[in-house]
Amino acid sequence: MNHKNNIILPRLLGTIVTALVLYSCSGFLEEDTSSFLSEQVIYETDGGTESALAGVYAGMCDYEYFPSGYANLVSAASGGLFTNHSSSKDILKMEALPSNKYLNNTYEAIYKAIVRSNSLIACVQAGGASQEVKDRAEGEARLMRAICYFNLVRLVGGVPLRTLPTTSETLHMPRASVEEIYDVIISDLEQAQMLLPETNPIIGRPSRYAACALLAKVYITLAGNQENSPYWKKALDEAKKAYGKYELVPLSTLYNVSNRNTKESIIEFQLTNAGGRANYWTRMIAPAKSNHTPLATSNPYGRIRPSKYLYDSFLSQYPGDPRIDLSFIHGSYTSRDGSSVTMTYPQVDPGLSASKQAQESFPYILKFLDASYTASGSTANFIYFRYADLLLILAEAENEVNGPSGAYKYVNEVLKRARESITPAAMAPENWNGMSKEEFRERIMQERRFELLGEQHEYYDLRRRGAEYLLNYIKKHNADKNNNFNAASSSYSDVQYPETIEFATKALLLPFPQTEIDSNNMISDQDQNPGY
């Protein structure tokens, strides 16, 4: 017996069993599964196929994936956000341990969704459902698998490339190369474009243009910081396919979580309180006992916060930008019962105790906060990709391919929406013009941090242009005049990152998860990411 399997394998096997009993073409356990519906029955009808597809989405909406674990991991590890959570301090410092539970739990949850996607992709076309339903189900499953592998490869690099229904014989696999992972992602998204309809008949489900938009993001990631990379043109071409297929909506509409699946949404996950799939974002970001959660019976944590540098640079670049008040709880907030006002960053009450001053020395995130929150999670959806993101991708790719003259129009659509988010319209942020290619390149990355604040893009955007880019950001972060590296409460001390290229290179990836190393006979500690 291989004792390595005894550590983690039962948990991973349990994950795969749960998925495969319902959704796989071939179970792998040596047991009587006659009491379960066979794959022929599941995929024989439109309804059964839809149920199998719902299982794929249930994997994407696992508690440790988009509703909670993923957001905690990617936000804390980003370098653009802050957390006071003691169990996430190693992630916050960009020194994550391979055993960190948020890393490992999220990794496993992503593979749960992959397993379910694999099963549907392998089985659906042989079933008896209508061709329209079969094609749409396969297209959506391929899009979901592409999302999962895109997240994994950007977080930890090469991973076991599982694309077929998993059996006990294929459970152990080596780490595939980053190139091999991207080949599958691109193939899945190209096929999804052909399989998905122009308009999905089910509200909240993606169309073929979502596959185009995501492929554009994949290509700008592959372009990295290489000015003449052919991927810039590929990104531009894919993004243009989706241009105009969605619409910017007023920020008051977008940020109000009761407005689900707006015209701006490209990929949005439907979350509920059923089955532990609730959205924990409000619990992570809202201040405790504040009027921002007037119905709360269990206080939120106020855990995930903007870094001072992110907030200060936003305020410095765009004073008067309405997005500042719409994105941050800053200056002050009122208690839930209305009896008191707490001053918070950037003006903290000097009469507070030293530890309380430290607690209020960071602003809070307001975006996508659910005012109907009562306890734990809420029914707010999770928006993975929206049209403003696509417009910024278009601007970035156009600048790299043709220079800034044709790129302004895309970013200016986003800025115009920001100005007009209040009445009368604000003067800031002003439209862009008169920049060099290099100036535009720097500003578009900054604009992504402002427009997409707290939407789990910071981690990826700070790394996709390479170690030098990340190091330059670290230096600016460290130099912010409002940092306090020795706060009265250590939970609220700013992080001072090492300013070396070696540190930045290591921080381009998280460590490879220990659970996979411990349970996989074809991966060992020698396969760990560099520096960990």
C-alpha positions as CSV (number, residue, x, y, z in Angstrom):
1,M,0.0,0.0,0.0
2,N,1.2,3.5,-0.8
3,H,0.9,5.3,2.5
4,K,1.1,8.7,0.7
5,N,-2.5,8.2,-0.3
6,N,-3.6,7.8,3.2
7,I,-3.1,11.4,4.0
8,I,-5.3,13.3,1.7
9,L,-6.5,10.9,-1.0
10,P,-9.7,9.9,0.8
11,R,-10.9,13.5,0.8
12,L,-10.0,14.0,-2.9
13,L,-11.6,10.6,-3.8
14,G,-14.7,11.7,-1.9
15,T,-14.9,14.9,-4.0
16,I,-14.6,12.9,-7.2
17,V,-17.0,10.2,-6.1
18,T,-19.7,12.8,-5.3
19,A,-19.3,14.3,-8.8
20,L,-19.0,11.0,-10.7
21,V,-21.9,9.2,-9.1
22,L,-24.2,11.8,-10.5
23,Y,-22.3,13.0,-13.6
24,S,-19.8,10.6,-14.9
25,C,-19.8,8.2,-17.8
26,S,-17.9,5.5,-15.9
27,G,-17.7,5.2,-12.1
28,F,-14.3,3.9,-10.9
29,L,-15.1,2.4,-7.5
30,E,-15.3,-1.3,-7.1
31,E,-18.8,-1.2,-5.7
32,D,-22.4,-1.7,-6.7
33,T,-23.7,1.5,-8.1
34,S,-27.0,0.1,-9.5
35,S,-29.0,2.3,-7.2
36,F,-27.7,5.4,-9.0
37,L,-29.0,6.7,-12.2
38,S,-26.8,5.7,-15.1
39,E,-25.3,8.2,-17.5
40,Q,-27.6,6.9,-20.2
41,V,-30.6,8.0,-18.1
42,I,-29.1,11.3,-17.0
43,Y,-28.3,12.5,-20.6
44,E,-31.2,10.8,-22.3
45,T,-33.5,13.9,-21.9
46,D,-33.2,17.6,-22.0
47,G,-34.2,17.8,-18.4
48,G,-31.6,15.2,-17.3
49,T,-28.9,17.1,-19.2
50,E,-29.9,20.4,-17.6
51,S,-29.6,18.7,-14.2
52,A,-26.1,17.5,-15.0
53,L,-25.2,21.0,-16.1
54,A,-26.6,22.3,-12.9
55,G,-24.2,20.0,-11.2
56,V,-21.3,21.7,-13.0
57,Y,-22.5,25.1,-11.7
58,A,-22.9,23.7,-8.2
59,G,-19.2,22.9,-8.4
60,M,-18.4,26.4,-9.4
61,C,-20.5,27.7,-6.5
62,D,-19.0,25.4,-3.9
63,Y,-18.4,27.4,-0.6
64,E,-14.6,27.2,-1.0
65,Y,-14.8,28.4,-4.6
66,F,-16.5,31.7,-5.7
67,P,-18.8,32.3,-2.8
68,S,-16.0,32.4,-0.2
69,G,-12.7,30.6,-0.3
70,Y,-11.6,32.0,-3.7
71,A,-12.4,35.6,-2.8
72,N,-10.5,35.3,0.5
73,L,-7.5,33.7,-1.1
74,V,-7.1,35.9,-4.2
75,S,-7.9,39.2,-2.3
76,A,-5.5,38.5,0.5
77,A,-2.7,37.3,-1.8
78,S,-3.0,40.2,-4.3
79,G,-0.7,42.8,-2.9
80,G,-3.4,45.4,-3.6
81,L,-5.7,44.6,-0.7
82,F,-5.2,44.0,3.0
83,T,-6.6,41.5,5.5
84,N,-6.6,41.5,9.2
85,H,-7.2,37.7,9.3
86,S,-4.5,35.9,11.3
87,S,-4.8,32.7,9.2
88,S,-4.2,34.7,6.0
89,K,-1.1,36.6,7.1
90,D,1.3,34.4,5.2
91,I,-0.8,35.0,2.1
92,L,-0.9,38.7,2.7
93,K,2.9,38.9,3.0
94,M,3.3,37.0,-0.3
95,E,4.9,34.2,1.7
96,A,2.1,31.7,1.6
97,L,2.8,28.3,3.1
98,P,2.1,25.3,0.8
99,S,-0.1,24.0,3.7
100,N,-2.3,27.1,3.9
101,K,-5.9,26.0,4.2
102,Y,-7.3,28.6,2.0
103,L,-4.9,27.7,-0.8
104,N,-5.6,24.0,-0.5
105,N,-9.3,24.2,0.0
106,T,-9.7,26.5,-3.0
107,Y,-7.5,24.3,-5.1
108,E,-9.6,21.3,-4.2
109,A,-12.9,23.1,-4.9
110,I,-11.7,24.2,-8.3
111,Y,-10.9,20.6,-9.2
112,K,-14.3,19.5,-8.0
113,A,-15.8,21.8,-10.7
114,I,-13.3,20.5,-13.2
115,V,-14.3,16.9,-12.5
116,R,-18.0,17.7,-13.1
117,S,-17.2,19.6,-16.3
118,N,-15.1,16.7,-17.6
119,S,-17.9,14.3,-17.0
120,L,-20.5,16.3,-18.9
121,I,-18.1,17.1,-21.8
122,A,-17.3,13.4,-22.1
123,C,-20.9,12.2,-22.0
124,V,-23.4,14.7,-23.2
125,Q,-23.1,14.2,-27.0
126,A,-23.8,10.5,-26.8
127,G,-27.0,11.2,-24.9
128,G,-30.6,11.5,-26.2
129,A,-31.3,15.1,-25.5
130,S,-32.0,17.6,-28.3
131,Q,-28.9,18.7,-30.2
132,E,-29.5,22.3,-29.1
133,V,-29.4,21.4,-25.4
134,K,-26.4,19.1,-25.8
135,D,-24.4,21.7,-27.6
136,R,-25.3,24.5,-25.2
137,A,-24.5,22.2,-22.2
138,E,-21.2,21.2,-23.6
139,G,-20.3,24.8,-24.4
140,E,-21.1,26.0,-20.9
141,A,-19.2,23.1,-19.4
142,R,-16.1,23.9,-21.6
143,L,-16.3,27.6,-20.6
144,M,-16.5,26.6,-16.9
145,R,-13.5,24.2,-17.3
146,A,-11.6,27.0,-19.0
147,I,-12.3,29.4,-16.1
148,C,-11.1,26.8,-13.7
149,Y,-7.8,26.0,-15.4
150,F,-7.3,29.7,-16.1
151,N,-7.6,30.4,-12.4
152,L,-5.3,27.5,-11.5
153,V,-2.5,28.3,-13.9
154,R,-2.3,31.9,-12.9
155,L,-2.4,31.0,-9.2
156,V,0.0,28.1,-9.0
157,G,1.4,27.4,-12.5
158,G,1.3,24.0,-14.1
159,V,-1.2,21.5,-12.5
160,P,-2.3,18.0,-13.3
161,L,-4.2,18.2,-16.6
162,R,-7.4,16.3,-15.9
163,T,-9.7,16.5,-18.9
164,L,-11.4,13.1,-18.9
165,P,-13.7,11.5,-16.3
166,T,-11.4,10.5,-13.4
167,T,-10.8,6.9,-12.4
168,S,-8.6,5.4,-9.7
169,E,-6.1,4.6,-12.5
170,T,-5.9,8.2,-13.7
171,L,-6.1,10.0,-10.4
172,H,-2.3,10.3,-10.1
173,M,-0.9,12.6,-12.7
174,P,2.2,14.8,-12.9
175,R,2.1,18.6,-13.2
176,A,1.5,19.6,-16.8
177,S,3.4,22.5,-18.3
178,V,1.9,26.0,-18.3
179,E,1.8,25.8,-22.1
180,E,-0.2,22.6,-22.0
181,I,-2.7,24.1,-19.6
182,Y,-3.1,27.1,-21.8
183,D,-3.6,24.9,-24.9
184,V,-6.6,23.3,-23.2
185,I,-8.0,26.6,-22.1
186,I,-7.8,28.1,-25.6
187,S,-9.2,25.0,-27.2
188,D,-12.2,24.9,-24.7
189,L,-13.0,28.6,-25.4
190,E,-12.7,28.2,-29.1
191,Q,-15.1,25.2,-29.0
192,A,-17.4,27.1,-26.6
193,Q,-17.7,29.9,-29.2
194,M,-19.0,27.4,-31.7
195,L,-21.3,25.5,-29.3
196,L,-22.9,28.4,-27.3
197,P,-25.8,30.4,-28.7
198,E,-25.7,34.1,-29.3
199,T,-28.2,34.6,-26.5
200,N,-28.5,32.0,-23.8
201,P,-32.2,31.1,-23.2
202,I,-31.5,30.7,-19.5
203,I,-31.1,34.0,-17.7
204,G,-27.7,34.4,-16.1
205,R,-26.0,31.8,-18.3
206,P,-23.2,32.8,-20.7
207,S,-23.4,33.3,-24.4
208,R,-20.8,32.6,-27.1
209,Y,-19.6,36.2,-26.6
210,A,-18.5,35.3,-23.1
211,A,-16.2,32.8,-24.5
212,C,-14.8,35.5,-26.9
213,A,-14.3,37.9,-24.0
214,L,-12.6,35.4,-21.8
215,L,-10.3,34.3,-24.6
216,A,-9.3,37.9,-25.0
217,K,-8.3,38.0,-21.3
218,V,-6.4,34.7,-21.8
219,Y,-4.4,36.2,-24.7
220,I,-3.5,39.5,-22.8
221,T,-2.2,37.2,-20.0
222,L,-0.1,35.3,-22.4
223,A,1.2,38.5,-24.0
224,G,2.7,39.4,-20.6
225,N,5.0,42.4,-20.8
226,Q,6.2,41.6,-24.4
227,E,5.5,44.6,-26.5
228,N,5.5,42.8,-29.8
229,S,3.8,39.6,-28.7
230,P,1.4,38.2,-31.3
231,Y,-1.0,37.6,-28.4
232,W,-1.9,41.3,-28.3
233,K,-3.5,41.1,-31.8
234,K,-5.2,37.9,-30.9
235,A,-6.6,39.5,-27.7
236,L,-7.8,42.5,-29.7
237,D,-9.5,40.4,-32.3
238,E,-11.4,38.3,-29.7
239,A,-12.4,41.3,-27.6
240,K,-13.8,43.0,-30.7
241,K,-16.1,40.0,-31.3
242,A,-17.8,40.8,-27.9
243,Y,-17.6,44.6,-28.2
244,G,-21.1,46.1,-28.3
245,K,-22.8,42.8,-27.2
246,Y,-23.0,44.1,-23.6
247,E,-23.7,47.5,-22.1
248,L,-22.4,49.6,-19.3
249,V,-25.1,50.2,-16.7
250,P,-25.3,53.0,-14.1
251,L,-22.9,52.2,-11.2
252,S,-25.8,52.5,-8.7
253,T,-27.5,49.7,-10.7
254,L,-24.3,47.6,-11.0
255,Y,-23.3,47.8,-7.4
256,N,-26.8,47.1,-6.0
257,V,-26.6,43.4,-5.6
258,S,-30.4,43.0,-5.9
259,N,-29.9,43.8,-9.6
260,R,-28.8,40.4,-10.8
261,N,-27.6,39.6,-14.3
262,T,-27.5,43.2,-15.7
263,K,-26.6,44.0,-19.3
264,E,-23.0,44.6,-18.1
265,S,-22.6,41.1,-16.9
266,I,-20.6,38.7,-19.1
267,I,-20.0,35.8,-16.7
268,E,-22.0,35.8,-13.5
269,F,-22.6,33.0,-11.0
270,Q,-26.0,32.6,-9.4
271,L,-25.6,32.2,-5.7
272,T,-28.3,31.3,-3.1
273,N,-28.3,30.4,0.6
274,A,-29.2,26.8,-0.3
275,G,-26.5,24.1,0.1
276,G,-23.9,26.4,1.6
277,R,-23.4,28.3,-1.7
278,A,-24.1,31.8,-0.3
279,N,-22.0,34.8,-1.1
280,Y,-19.7,35.7,1.8
281,W,-18.3,38.9,0.3
282,T,-20.4,41.2,2.6
283,R,-19.2,39.3,5.7
284,M,-15.6,39.8,4.6
285,I,-15.7,43.5,3.8
286,A,-18.4,45.3,5.9
287,P,-17.6,47.0,9.2
288,A,-19.0,45.3,12.3
289,K,-22.2,46.9,13.8
290,S,-22.5,49.6,11.1
291,N,-25.6,50.9,9.3
292,H,-24.2,49.3,6.1
293,T,-25.7,46.0,7.4
294,P,-28.8,47.2,9.2
295,L,-30.4,43.8,9.4
296,A,-27.4,41.9,10.6
297,T,-27.9,39.4,13.4
298,S,-24.3,38.2,13.1
299,N,-21.6,40.9,12.6
300,P,-19.5,40.9,9.5
301,Y,-15.7,40.8,9.9
302,G,-14.5,43.8,8.0
303,R,-11.6,41.6,7.0
304,I,-10.7,42.4,3.4
305,R,-9.8,46.0,3.1
306,P,-8.1,48.2,0.4
307,S,-4.4,48.9,1.0
308,K,-3.6,52.5,1.8
309,Y,-1.6,52.8,-1.4
310,L,-4.5,51.7,-3.5
311,Y,-6.9,54.1,-1.9
312,D,-4.4,57.0,-1.8
313,S,-3.4,56.6,-5.4
314,F,-7.1,56.5,-6.5
315,L,-7.8,59.7,-4.6
316,S,-4.6,61.3,-5.9
317,Q,-5.3,60.4,-9.6
318,Y,-9.0,61.2,-9.6
319,P,-10.0,63.6,-6.9
320,G,-13.8,64.1,-7.3
321,D,-14.3,60.8,-9.0
322,P,-17.7,59.5,-8.0
323,R,-16.3,55.9,-7.9
324,I,-14.4,56.8,-4.8
325,D,-17.6,57.3,-2.7
326,L,-19.2,54.3,-4.5
327,S,-16.3,52.0,-3.9
328,F,-15.1,52.8,-0.4
329,I,-16.5,53.2,3.1
330,H,-14.1,56.0,4.1
331,G,-14.1,59.1,6.4
332,S,-16.8,57.8,8.7
333,Y,-19.7,55.3,9.1
334,T,-22.7,55.3,11.4
335,S,-23.5,52.6,14.0
336,R,-26.3,50.2,13.2
337,D,-28.6,51.9,15.7
338,G,-27.7,55.3,14.6
339,S,-26.3,56.3,18.0
340,S,-22.7,57.0,17.1
341,V,-20.4,57.8,14.2
342,T,-17.0,56.1,13.8
343,M,-14.2,58.0,12.0
344,T,-12.2,55.8,9.7
345,Y,-9.4,56.2,7.1
346,P,-8.2,58.7,6.0
347,Q,-9.2,60.6,9.2
348,V,-9.1,58.5,12.3
349,D,-10.4,59.8,15.6
350,P,-7.4,60.5,17.8
351,G,-9.6,60.0,20.9
352,L,-9.9,56.3,20.2
353,S,-7.7,53.8,21.9
354,A,-4.5,52.9,20.1
355,S,-5.8,49.5,19.0
356,K,-9.1,51.0,17.8
357,Q,-7.2,53.6,15.9
358,A,-5.3,50.8,14.2
359,Q,-8.5,49.0,13.3
360,E,-9.9,52.1,11.6
361,S,-6.6,52.9,9.8
362,F,-7.8,51.3,6.6
363,P,-10.8,52.2,4.5
364,Y,-13.4,49.5,3.9
365,I,-14.8,48.2,0.5
366,L,-18.3,49.3,-0.3
367,K,-18.7,47.7,-3.7
368,F,-21.2,44.9,-3.9
369,L,-21.9,45.1,-0.2
370,D,-25.3,43.5,0.4
371,A,-27.4,45.8,2.7
372,S,-29.9,42.9,3.2
373,Y,-27.2,40.8,4.9
374,T,-28.3,39.1,8.1
375,A,-25.7,36.5,9.0
376,S,-22.9,34.5,7.3
377,G,-23.6,34.6,3.5
378,S,-26.0,36.5,1.3
379,T,-27.8,35.7,-1.9
380,A,-25.8,38.2,-3.9
381,N,-24.4,36.8,-7.2
382,F,-20.7,36.8,-8.0
383,I,-19.7,38.6,-11.2
384,Y,-16.6,37.0,-12.6
385,F,-16.4,39.1,-15.7
386,R,-18.2,42.3,-16.8
387,Y,-18.2,44.6,-19.7
388,A,-16.1,47.4,-18.2
389,D,-13.3,44.8,-17.8
390,L,-13.7,44.0,-21.5
391,L,-13.5,47.6,-22.5
392,L,-10.2,48.0,-20.6
393,I,-8.9,44.9,-22.3
394,L,-9.8,46.4,-25.6
395,A,-8.0,49.6,-24.7
396,E,-4.9,47.8,-23.5
397,A,-4.7,45.6,-26.6
398,E,-5.4,48.4,-29.1
399,N,-2.6,50.5,-27.5
400,E,-0.1,47.6,-27.8
401,V,-1.1,46.8,-31.4
402,N,-1.8,50.3,-32.9
403,G,-0.9,52.8,-30.3
404,P,-3.2,55.0,-28.1
405,S,-5.1,56.9,-30.8
406,G,-7.6,54.2,-31.3
407,A,-7.6,53.0,-27.7
408,Y,-8.9,56.1,-26.0
409,K,-12.5,55.5,-27.0
410,Y,-12.7,52.2,-25.1
411,V,-11.4,53.5,-21.8
412,N,-13.3,56.8,-22.2
413,E,-16.6,54.8,-22.2
414,V,-15.7,53.6,-18.7
415,L,-14.7,57.1,-17.5
416,K,-17.8,58.7,-19.0
417,R,-20.0,56.2,-17.1
418,A,-18.1,57.0,-13.9
419,R,-18.7,60.8,-14.3
420,E,-22.4,60.3,-15.0
421,S,-22.9,58.0,-12.0
422,I,-24.1,61.1,-10.1
423,T,-26.4,64.0,-10.9
424,P,-25.2,66.5,-12.0
425,A,-22.4,64.7,-13.7
426,A,-18.9,65.0,-12.1
427,M,-15.9,66.7,-13.8
428,A,-13.6,63.7,-13.0
429,P,-12.4,61.4,-14.2
430,E,-11.6,63.3,-17.4
431,N,-11.3,61.6,-20.8
432,W,-7.9,60.4,-21.8
433,N,-5.9,61.9,-24.6
434,G,-2.4,63.0,-25.6
435,M,-0.5,60.1,-24.1
436,S,2.4,58.1,-25.4
437,K,2.1,54.4,-25.8
438,E,4.2,53.9,-22.7
439,E,2.1,56.4,-20.7
440,F,-1.1,54.7,-21.8
441,R,0.3,51.3,-20.9
442,E,1.0,52.4,-17.3
443,R,-2.2,54.2,-16.9
444,I,-4.4,51.4,-18.2
445,M,-3.1,49.0,-15.5
446,Q,-3.7,51.6,-12.9
447,E,-7.2,52.2,-14.3
448,R,-8.0,48.5,-13.9
449,R,-7.1,48.7,-10.2
450,F,-9.6,51.6,-9.8
451,E,-12.5,50.4,-11.9
452,L,-12.2,46.7,-10.8
453,L,-11.3,47.3,-7.2
454,G,-12.2,44.4,-5.0
455,E,-13.5,42.2,-7.8
456,Q,-10.7,39.6,-7.5
457,H,-8.6,40.9,-10.4
458,E,-5.8,42.6,-8.5
459,Y,-3.8,39.4,-8.0
460,Y,-3.6,38.6,-11.7
461,D,-3.2,42.1,-13.0
462,L,-0.2,42.8,-10.7
463,R,1.6,39.7,-12.0
464,R,0.8,39.2,-15.6
465,R,3.3,41.8,-16.8
466,G,6.1,40.0,-14.9
467,A,8.4,40.4,-11.9
468,E,9.8,43.8,-12.8
469,Y,6.3,45.2,-13.0
470,L,5.3,43.7,-9.7
471,L,8.5,44.9,-8.1
472,N,7.8,48.5,-9.2
473,Y,4.4,48.3,-7.7
474,I,5.8,46.9,-4.4
475,K,8.2,49.9,-4.2
476,K,5.3,52.3,-4.7
477,H,3.2,50.5,-2.1
478,N,6.0,50.5,0.4
479,A,6.7,54.2,-0.1
480,D,3.1,55.3,0.7
481,K,3.4,58.1,3.3
482,N,0.4,56.8,5.3
483,N,1.8,53.3,5.9
484,N,2.2,52.2,9.5
485,F,4.4,49.2,9.7
486,N,4.2,49.0,13.5
487,A,0.6,49.7,14.4
488,A,-0.6,49.3,18.0
489,S,-2.5,46.2,16.9
490,S,-0.2,43.9,14.8
491,S,-3.3,42.7,12.9
492,Y,-3.5,46.2,11.3
493,S,0.2,46.8,10.5
494,D,0.9,47.6,6.9
495,V,3.0,45.0,5.0
496,Q,6.4,46.1,3.9
497,Y,7.4,43.8,1.1
498,P,11.0,43.0,0.3
499,E,12.1,45.1,-2.7
500,T,14.2,42.5,-4.5
501,I,13.6,40.9,-7.9
502,E,14.0,37.5,-6.3
503,F,11.1,38.2,-4.0
504,A,8.9,39.5,-6.8
505,T,9.8,36.6,-9.0
506,K,8.8,34.1,-6.3
507,A,5.6,36.1,-5.7
508,L,4.4,35.7,-9.3
509,L,2.9,32.4,-8.1
510,L,1.5,30.9,-4.9
511,P,3.1,27.7,-3.6
512,F,1.9,24.5,-5.2
513,P,-0.7,23.0,-2.7
514,Q,0.5,20.5,-0.2
515,T,-2.7,18.4,-0.5
516,E,-1.9,17.6,-4.1
517,I,1.8,16.8,-3.3
518,D,0.7,14.5,-0.4
519,S,-1.9,12.6,-2.3
520,N,-0.5,12.3,-5.8
521,N,2.1,9.6,-6.4
522,M,3.4,11.5,-9.5
523,I,4.2,14.8,-7.7
524,S,6.7,15.3,-4.9
525,D,8.2,18.1,-2.8
526,Q,10.8,18.5,-5.6
527,D,7.9,19.7,-7.8
528,Q,7.2,22.7,-5.6
529,N,7.2,26.2,-7.1
530,P,10.6,28.0,-6.9
531,G,11.3,29.7,-3.6
532,Y,8.8,27.8,-1.5
